[in-house]
C-alpha cells in the first residue's frame, strides 16, 4: 500500500493523525521539522504526505517543502493542513501541486476521505509508471552472430557506468532494444525508462513536452525530463531535434537542472541520457543542422548497432522469437519455419532490418494457415529470379548473356549470398553448397570473390591490394 509521512510541528497533532490512520490499516512515519521531513523523503519517498503549512523552528515552511517534493518526486500526492487557512493559502498550495487543502481543526471523516482518494491516486500513479516502464518493449537481446556478440560485449561494458551513450545504425536495427538492455542491466533498472521520439514532437511543443509547464489553472505539469528522474532518458533519432531545443538540452546536460515553461523555480534532475540516430551527425553538424557541443556531450560512448544484413545468421532465431511472441501476445498460430524458408530468409534483402522481419512474420501468421511449417511460398520476394512451377525465371540481363558469362555471374551471386548468409564461415558455406572446403576456396578465387574479416563477400576490384 505504501506509507504516509505526517509532517507537523505539534506532536499531539501528528500523533493523533497517525493513530487514526493506523486504525484504518495505514503505515505512517512522523516528522517534526523540515530537515527531518526531507531526510525521510530522500531516504524513501512515501506514498502520501500530510504536511502542515506552518512549521516552527524549521528552515523551510510547508510551501517550500511542497515545492521541493513536487520538483524531485512529482508523483507523491501532498495534502496540506493548516490552522490559519484562507483561500489565498489554499490557492497557493494547489498551484504548487498540492493534492488538497484541509483546514484545522479538521473533521476526521473529511480527513479519511481525502487520504483514501490521495492514496488511490498514488497507487494509480505507481501502476501507470510500471506500465510505462514495461509498455515499450523487450530489453532481451537475441543473436549468435559475430556482429551481434560484438554489440552485446560493448553494451555490457557500459551498463554499470553513468556515461552517455550514442547508438548509431540503420532504421529498424534495434537501437531502442539496445538502449533498454543498458537500462535493464544497470543500477537504474528500478527507475523509469522515458523515450523521447525527437521526430514526432512538434517543434513548438518540444520544450513543453520535455521541461513541463506551470499554469495558474492547472498548476505543475511535469515534463519528460522530470519523469525520467532516477532513470534513463532516451532520445530516439536525436538528429531530428529542433535546433532551438538543442541549445536548451545542452544546458540541462551541463547543469542537470532547468525551468519549466511558465515556471520560476529551477527543477533538478538525476538521469542517464542515451541517444540514437540513423544519420551521420558529423555531416549534420557540417550542414548546420546539429550543434557540435551537444554532439560531444551525447557522444561520450558511441556504439554501432549492426544491420540485419550484417547478422544474417541471427535471422531464423529472431523469426522464431517473433513467432513465439506473437503467439503469446496476439494468439497468432505457433508455426515452425521450414528449412527452405529459413534458408531463403537468410538470403533476402531486409532494408527495414529487424523491424521489417517482425512485420513480415506477423503478416504471414495473420494471412497464412493455422498450422504447419511456414513455407517459401509464403515469404515475400522482390528478387529478379524467382521460382515458378519448378522453373527458374531469368532476369533480362542474365538471359542475354552467353552461357559461360551467365553461369559465372550466377555462381558469383549465389556463392556471395551463401557466404554472407553464414557470416563468412567458409566451412559452413562449403557444407551447405556441397563442396569440399579446398574446392570452394579455388572456386572463389577463380570467380574473383574475396571475403573480409567482418564476414562479408564481394567481387574483387582491379585496384584491390594483392595479397602474397
PyMOL commands that set and color helices and strands:
alter all, ss='L'
color gray80, all
select helices_A, chain A and resi 11-23+34-43+62-72+87-95+108-135+146-158+175-184+203-211+224-227+238-240+243-255+281-286+292-298+308-330+339-347+353-367+376-378+396-399+403-421+426-433+437-447
alter helices_A, ss='H'
color red, helices_A
select strands_A, chain A and resi 3-7+27-31+48-52+77-82+100-103+165-168+193-197+213-215+219-221+232-236+257-259+266-268+272-277+301-304+386-388+391-393+449-451+457-459
alter strands_A, ss='S'
color yellow, strands_A
deselect
rebuild
show_as cartoon
